[in-house]
Amino acid sequence: MRSVGKTPVIKSKEIKEMFDNPRRLSAASFVLLYKKSPSRGVAFTVKKHVSKNAVMRNKIKRVLREAYLLSESFFPDSCNYLFIGLKQASESSPDEVSTEMADIARRIHG
């Protein structure tokens, strides 16, 4: 099973379930959908309207994955997370996006 850091990547079936009444939080570089689950899982995606160029979409996903590795410990263990990348992520460093992720994780905790 693939993983990002210590967090396993969720399967496509679980990703589709994420769109049924998820909780949503937004940052400048990404939108986060999260849903309660027995264990933590993560996935990263970028919609095609953000960039028609696959190279750019892959770059955004790389930045998001690296930022998640830096801020993984801030996220609660009892949720699945789906990060939807935005164009701003391609112009940001993983450290900047990691700071945004840490802020979002604090909002999840309440």
NORTACOR-V828205 format. One record per residue. NEAR is the number of other C-alpha atoms within 10 Angstrom. Layout:
near
NEAR
NEAR
This chain:
near
6
10
12
15
13
12
18
16
21
19
13
10
8
15
19
9
11
18
14
9
10
16
14
14
15
14
16
13
24
24
16
20
21
22
19
15
12
9
12
19
24
21
23
21
16
20
12
10
10
14
14
10
10
11
10
15
22
16
16
28
22
16
22
30
22
18
21
26
15
18
19
20
12
16
20
15
15
14
17
26
25
25
23
19
26
23
18
14
22
19
12
15
13
21
16
13
25
22
15
18
26
19
14
19
19
12
11
15
9
6
